[in-house]
Amino acid sequence: MEARRSFLTRLVAAGAALIGAGVAGLAAAVAVPRRREAARRWRAAASMFDLPPTGPLVATLTERHADGWHETRKQTVVFLDREGDGYRALSATCTHLGCRVAWHAAEGHFKCPCHGGVFSRDGQVVSGPPPEGLHRLPVRVNPDTAELEVEL
């Protein structure tokens, strides 16, 4: 009789554990949102007629991110420039530590204020600690508006 009670106690405990695990799994599935890949979208940056002939144009692109009730805005700074018959867009973020680079027209290059990294007009490393050049971003001309659009 004692063995039977012991067996039933273990059976009920195992059943309760299974039910608890199922409820915990459901709660986790509901409480933790699924991680989605960020959708890349084309963003209007500037008119192609606004580009100066002597150097790149700085454009600040603002993206709105909504996560439930929480909304944030992320700003991305890019340099738009002519490249042959086309255009190029370079990230303004230094590849060394993430500081924002600036265009120095007198010297004809980009310079990072943090550790002195220097980049050529096409984004290649000239000197300093950056491990690689400025990141290129896809850019296109919208045929309807003549605006340069950058894919973020």
N, C-alpha and C positions, 0 to 999 in steps of 0.2 A: 504494500500500500504506500509506504514511504517512497519507493522508487517511482511509483506512478505520479505522486504529487511533485516530486522533483522534476520529472520529465515534463509535466504540464507547466510548471513554473518556468522552466527553460524555454518551452515552446511559446508561451505568452510573452516572455521577455524578447525572444528573437522576433516575433511578430511586431511588437511595439518598436523595436529597433528598425525594422524594415519600413514601417509606416513613418517613423521619424526621419529616416534618411530620404524617403520620397518627398515628404513635406519640405525638408531643407533644400532638396534639389529644385523643387518648384519655386520656392522663395528666392533662391539664387538666380534662377532663370528670369524671374520677373524683376528683381531688384537691380541686377547688373545689366545695363544696356549692352547690346551687341556693338562691337567695334566695327565701324564701316570704314572702308577705304575712302579717304578724302577725294571727293570728285574734283577733278581738274576742270577749270573753266576758263574761257577766254575773257579777259577784262580789258575794257577800253582804257588806254593809257594817255594818249595825246594825239593830236592831229599830225599827220606826216608833214604838214606845212609849217609846223612850229619848231622843227628841228633846226638848230643853228648850224651853219656850215663849218664852224671852227671847233666844235666839240660836242659831247653828248648832252642830252637834255635829261634832267632829273624828273622822274615821275613817281608820285606816291599813290599806290593802289590800296584801297581799303576793302577788306572782305568782312562780311557779317557772318558770324557763326552763332547758330542758335542750338542750344542743347536743353530741351525742355523749356523751363522758364528762364534759364540763364542765357543771356546774350552777350557776346563779346565782339569786339572789332579788332581785326588784325591788319596792321599796315605793313606793306611791302614796298620798299624803295628800289627802283630800278633805274638804270641808265639806258636811254634809247639813243641810238646813233646810226648813221648811214654806214653801209658796208657794201661797197661796189654799187650794184644796181638795186640792192635790197637794204634791209635794216637788221640791226642786232639789238638784243636786250640783254643787259648784264645785271646780275644781282649786285646790290650795293653792300652786301654783307661780306666782310673779309673772311677768307677761308682759314685764317689762323685761329682767332678766338671769337669771331662773330661781331666785331665792331663794324660800324658803318664807315665805309670809305668815302672820300670826297674827291671830286675832279679838280685838279689844279691846272688851269688853262695856261698859265705862264710857263710851266714845265712840260705840259702836254702829257700828264699821266695821272692815275688815281693814286691816292696815298691814304694809308690807314693811320689814324691818329694814335692808336694804342701802342703799337710796337714798331712803327716805321715801315711797314710793308709797302712796296711800290709795285703798281701794276701798269702795264702799257695800255694804250687806248683800246686795244682789242681784248683786254682782260688778262693777259699773260703776266706771270710773275717776273718782275725786273730785278728786285732785290728784297731782302728782308726774310722774316721767318715763315711767311705763308707757304704751306705745303703744295698748293695748287692754285691755278688761276681763278678769277671770278667766275661764278657759275653762269653759263649762258641759259637763257630762257627762250622757249619758242615764241616767235613774234610773227604777226601777219598783218596785212593791210585789209581793212574792211572795205570792199569795193563800193558799198552803198554810202558810207560816211567819210571815207578817206582817213579814218582813224587807225592808228597803230594799236593792235590788241596783243596783249601778252597772256600766255597761258600760265595760270597759277594753280 
